[in-house]
Amino acid sequence: MQVILIQDVDNLGGRNELVTVKNGYARNFLIPKKFAVEANPSNLKQLEEKLKVQAKKEAALLAEINKVVEVLKASPVKIGAKTGTSGKIFGSVTSLQIARAIRDQKGYEIDRKRISIVDDVKELGTYKANIDFGNGNTTEVEFEVIGE
């Protein structure tokens, strides 16, 4: 029997996926627990529409991500840090400081948890950080640490 999964089911498939299962498993478990619906023509048509809408949303999201990446790569983000006489900074630069600098200088709000710094930042100079936008979309951004 073919069913359309409404939710992710372990060892079976993901949401909005068409799978073939045994009749008893579908009738006694998947359908009563609202994990799946029967794959009749009307439900298949609804699935196609959902997938079209989802594809349009993903395309729009990808276009927005590409626009943000272009703005971030245009010029390095400048981060001010207090330094000693030898050029070493007090403490280190964190992902929170990078997120704030991107918000202030570029105008985009990026969650600090999505930013990972490649090297330890202990001195003035130019460094790199990776930003994960989700769905396998990552980019490398340069940031410059300057003395205050």
N, C-alpha and C positions, 0 to 999 in steps of 0.2 A: 504494500500500500504506500502511495506517495503522500507525504505531508509537507506542509510549509511550517518551518520553525518560527515561533513568535519570539522566543528567547534563546539564548545560548544554552545548549545542552551538552554536558560533558560526554566525550567519546562518541558524539553523534554529529554535531555541526553547530554553526553559528546562526545568529538571528537573520531572518529573511532568506534562509537557504532551503532549497527543495531537496528532500532526502527520501529514500525508500527504506521502509521499516516493515517488520512483520505486523500483520493485522491486529493481533492481540496487544502488542506493545503500543500501537497507536490508539486503539479504542479504549484500553484499560488504564493507560498511564499518561501518554502525551496529551491527548485531547482533553480528558477530564481535568488535568492539572493546569490547563491553559498554557502548555509549552508549545503546542502546535495546533494547526487547523488542517482539515482535509484539503487536498490539492484538487479541488473541483475547478471548472472553468472560470467562475466569477472570482474565486480566491487567487487564481493564477493571474488574472487580469489586474487585480489589486496589487499583487506582488510586483508585476511589471511597472506599474505606476509608481510604487514606492521606490523601486530601484532607479527609475528615471529621475525622480525628485532628488534622491540621494546623490546621484551622479552630478546633477546640476549644482547642488550645494557644495560638493567636494571640489568641483571645478572653480567655483567662486572663491572658496577658501584658499585654494592653491594660488589663484591669481592675487589675492590679498597678501598671502605669505611672500610671493615673489616680489611684490611691491615693497613690502617691509624690508626684505633682504637687500634690495637695490639701495634703499635709503641708508641702511646700516653699513653697507660696504662702501658707500660714497666717500666717507671720511672717517677717520678713527674717532671714537668717543674719548673725550678728555675727562680724566678723573683727578681731582686735586687731593693731595695727601701731605700731611705734615712730615718734614724731613729733618734729619740731623745734618751736621756739617759735611759728612762724607757722602751724602746723596742717598743714604738708606732711609726708608720710610719707617715711621713708628707704627708697629703692627703690620697689617697686610691689607690688600684690597680684597673685598669680598664680593660675592655675587649680588648682594643687596646694593652695594655702592654702584655696581655696573648697571643694575636695573634702574636705579634712580637717575643715573647719568643719561641713560637712553631715554627715559621719560622726559627729562628736562631738556636735553639737547635735540633729540630727534622727534619727540612727540608721540612715541609709541609705548604703551604699557605692556611690559613683558614680565611674567612671573619670575621671581628670582630662583625658583626651584628648577626652572628650565635652562638656567645658565650654569655652565661648568667651566671653570678656569683651567687652562691647559697647564701652565707653570705656576709655581709659587711666586707671588709678587711681593718682593722685599725691597726693590730699588726703583728709582725713576727709570722710565723707558717705555718702549712699546711692547705690548703683550697680546696674546690671543685668547679668546674665549669661545666656546661652542654654545650655540643656542639650539635647543630641540623644540621644534614647533609641533611635534606629534606626527603620527602617520608616516614616520620615516623621513620627515623633512627636517634636516639640520643644516646649519650654516656656521661658518667660522667668522668671527667679528674681531677686528683689531680695536684695542683701546690703549690710550696713552696715559701714563701716570705722570703728572706734573707736580712740582712742588708748590706749596701754598705760601 
